[in-house]
Amino acid sequence: MQTLSNRQKQKVKTNILSLLDNSSLKDQIEILGNIFIDIGLQKINIDNNVNINTKNIYEIVLNDVEKNGDTLENSLTRQGLIILSWLNKE
C-alpha cells in the first residue's frame, strides 16, 4: 500500500471538496459518514458470507470491537454510524 505525500493528500482533499461543493451541508456530511463506514468496513475482518445491512452493521462492528478492541477501522465505522444517526434525528 502506497503512502501519499502531503501534497498528494492536499490534492485529494481539494478534489473531494470540489465534488461536494454544490451539495447541501447535510448531504456533504451524509456522504462523508458513508465514506467513513465504507473505509472502516473494508478493513474489518468480516466473513465473506455475511451480507452487511442496516440491521446487522452495529452487531458486526461491536463484535469486532469485542474481538480486537478499539481499532482505527472499527472506530472509523462507528463514527460514520454516529454521523448518520445524528443526521436521521433531524
C-alpha positions, 0 to 999 in steps of 0.5 A: 500500500502506497503512502501519499505525500502531503501534497498528494493528500492536499490534492485529494482533499481539494478534489473531494471538496470540489465534488461536494461543493454544490451539495447541501451541508447535510448531504456533504456530511451524509456522504462523508459518514458513508465514506467513513463506514465504507473505509472502516468496513473494508478493513474489518475482518468480516466473513465473506458470507455475511451480507452487511445491512442496516440491521446487522452493521452495529452487531458486526462492528461491536463484535469486532470491537469485542474481538480486537478492541478499539481499532482505527477501522472499527472506530472509523465505522462507528463514527460514520454510524454516529454521523448518520444517526445524528443526521436521521434525528433531524 
